[in-house]
């Protein structure tokens, strides 16, 4: 039986960061994560399985928080 995962929304920054790290792993380091264009980041978030947020609900603040959460996730996995 598959584990139930609640829907992911724009302000679930840590969940989104974990999913992005699972997808890209160490392909993106800290400086590369901060250089990702927001248009690309938004597309990747919208493709996450279980993500229920809508494109029009996104804003710069959400995308900045996703970026920094992703950096923390990347750092945690470098230990």
VOZAVO-535702 format. One record per residue: x, y, z of N, C-alpha, C in turn. Coordinates in nm, 3 decimals. Layout:
# VOZAVO-535702
- X	Y	Z	X	Y	Z	X	Y	Z
...
//
This chain:
# VOZAVO-535702
- 0.084	-0.119	0.000	0.000	0.000	0.000	0.088	0.125	0.000
- 0.060	0.216	-0.090	0.141	0.338	-0.100	0.113	0.429	0.019
- 0.217	0.493	0.064	0.202	0.586	0.175	0.131	0.710	0.125
- 0.033	0.757	0.202	-0.040	0.877	0.163	0.047	1.000	0.183
- 0.059	1.079	0.080	0.131	1.205	0.092	0.031	1.318	0.073
- 0.025	1.409	0.170	-0.069	1.522	0.154	-0.028	1.607	0.035
- -0.123	1.679	-0.022	-0.090	1.764	-0.137	0.014	1.870	-0.098
- 0.097	1.905	-0.193	0.201	2.005	-0.172	0.154	2.136	-0.233
- 0.168	2.243	-0.157	0.128	2.375	-0.205	0.249	2.468	-0.207
- 0.232	2.590	-0.257	0.343	2.683	-0.275	0.420	2.711	-0.147
- 0.351	2.714	-0.032	0.423	2.749	0.091	0.479	2.627	0.165
- 0.477	2.511	0.102	0.540	2.391	0.160	0.686	2.384	0.112
- 0.761	2.485	0.153	0.896	2.505	0.099	0.988	2.385	0.122
- 0.985	2.329	0.242	1.075	2.217	0.271	1.038	2.094	0.190
- 0.908	2.068	0.175	0.865	1.953	0.094	0.908	1.971	-0.051
- 0.889	2.091	-0.103	0.928	2.119	-0.241	1.079	2.102	-0.256
- 1.155	2.156	-0.160	1.301	2.146	-0.166	1.346	2.001	-0.166
- 1.283	1.916	-0.085	1.320	1.774	-0.081	1.292	1.709	-0.217
- 1.178	1.742	-0.275	1.144	1.684	-0.406	1.242	1.729	-0.513
- 1.281	1.857	-0.510	1.377	1.906	-0.609	1.513	1.841	-0.589
- 1.552	1.823	-0.462	1.680	1.756	-0.438	1.674	1.611	-0.484
- 1.561	1.544	-0.459	1.546	1.405	-0.505	1.559	1.398	-0.657
- 1.503	1.498	-0.725	1.505	1.498	-0.871	1.643	1.530	-0.927
- 1.710	1.632	-0.872	1.834	1.682	-0.930	1.959	1.641	-0.854
- 1.945	1.597	-0.729	2.061	1.556	-0.651	2.168	1.663	-0.646
- 2.292	1.623	-0.671	2.404	1.716	-0.664	2.434	1.784	-0.797
- 2.341	1.770	-0.892	2.356	1.839	-1.021	2.362	1.990	-0.998
- 2.289	2.038	-0.897	2.289	2.180	-0.863	2.353	2.197	-0.726
- 2.461	2.276	-0.720	2.518	2.310	-0.591	2.459	2.444	-0.546
- 2.506	2.494	-0.434	2.446	2.615	-0.377	2.444	2.733	-0.474
- 2.559	2.761	-0.538	2.562	2.878	-0.627	2.475	2.856	-0.751
- 2.468	2.732	-0.799	2.383	2.705	-0.916	2.235	2.717	-0.880
- 2.198	2.673	-0.761	2.057	2.684	-0.719	2.016	2.831	-0.717
- 2.102	2.916	-0.664	2.067	3.059	-0.657	2.068	3.127	-0.793
- 2.125	3.064	-0.895	2.126	3.123	-1.029	2.014	3.070	-1.119
- 1.932	2.979	-1.068	1.821	2.925	-1.148	1.720	3.036	-1.175
- 1.681	3.046	-1.299	1.578	3.146	-1.334	1.445	3.105	-1.270
- 1.372	3.204	-1.220	1.244	3.176	-1.155	1.146	3.109	-1.250
- 1.154	3.141	-1.379	1.063	3.076	-1.474	1.090	2.926	-1.480
- 1.219	2.887	-1.476	1.253	2.744	-1.477	1.210	2.679	-1.346
- 1.241	2.746	-1.235	1.207	2.691	-1.104	1.057	2.667	-1.093
- 0.979	2.763	-1.139	0.834	2.749	-1.133	0.787	2.626	-1.212
- 0.843	2.605	-1.331	0.804	2.490	-1.411	0.837	2.359	-1.340
- 0.955	2.353	-1.277	0.995	2.231	-1.206	0.903	2.203	-1.088
- 0.866	2.309	-1.017	0.776	2.292	-0.902	0.640	2.242	-0.950
- 0.590	2.300	-1.058	0.459	2.260	-1.110	0.457	2.114	-1.154
- 0.575	2.058	-1.186	0.583	1.918	-1.232	0.597	1.818	-1.117
- 0.614	1.867	-0.993	0.632	1.776	-0.879	0.504	1.695	-0.858
- 0.522	1.564	-0.844	0.407	1.478	-0.820	0.344	1.516	-0.686
- 0.212	1.535	-0.687	0.141	1.572	-0.566	0.133	1.722	-0.542
- 0.196	1.800	-0.630	0.188	1.946	-0.614	0.053	1.994	-0.664
- -0.019	2.070	-0.579	-0.154	2.113	-0.617	-0.165	2.264	-0.634
- -0.053	2.337	-0.614	-0.058	2.481	-0.633	-0.081	2.516	-0.779
- -0.129	2.634	-0.801	-0.154	2.683	-0.938	-0.046	2.785	-0.975
- -0.016	2.790	-1.104	0.085	2.883	-1.155	0.059	3.026	-1.107
- -0.067	3.068	-1.114	-0.100	3.207	-1.080	-0.089	3.236	-0.930
- -0.076	3.131	-0.847	-0.058	3.151	-0.703	0.089	3.172	-0.666
- 0.176	3.150	-0.761	0.319	3.165	-0.735	0.356	3.313	-0.728
- 0.458	3.343	-0.649	0.512	3.478	-0.648	0.661	3.473	-0.616
- 0.727	3.585	-0.627	0.871	3.590	-0.608	0.910	3.543	-0.467
- 0.830	3.580	-0.368	0.859	3.539	-0.231	0.859	3.388	-0.215
- 0.760	3.321	-0.274	0.755	3.174	-0.269	0.879	3.115	-0.335
- 0.913	3.167	-0.452	1.025	3.111	-0.528	1.158	3.133	-0.455
- 1.173	3.249	-0.391	1.295	3.274	-0.312	1.304	3.177	-0.195
- 1.193	3.153	-0.127	1.192	3.061	-0.014	1.220	2.918	-0.059
- 1.168	2.880	-0.175	1.195	2.747	-0.230	1.344	2.734	-0.260
- 1.403	2.838	-0.320	1.546	2.835	-0.350	1.628	2.816	-0.223
- 1.601	2.897	-0.121	1.682	2.887	0.000	1.659	2.754	0.071
- 1.536	2.703	0.070	1.510	2.571	0.131	1.584	2.462	0.056
- 1.591	2.474	-0.077	1.662	2.377	-0.159	1.812	2.381	-0.125
- 1.866	2.501	-0.105	2.007	2.513	-0.066	2.031	2.442	0.067
- 1.943	2.464	0.165	1.958	2.396	0.295	1.950	2.244	0.278
- 1.859	2.199	0.194	1.845	2.055	0.168	1.974	2.002	0.105
- 2.029	2.076	0.009	2.154	2.035	-0.057	2.266	2.029	0.046
- 2.277	2.133	0.131	2.382	2.135	0.234	2.370	2.017	0.328
- 2.247	1.987	0.371	2.225	1.873	0.464	2.274	1.743	0.404
- 2.267	1.731	0.273	2.306	1.607	0.207	2.454	1.602	0.171
- 2.528	1.707	0.205	2.673	1.709	0.176	2.755	1.657	0.293
- 2.689	1.629	0.405	2.762	1.587	0.527	2.804	1.442	0.521
//
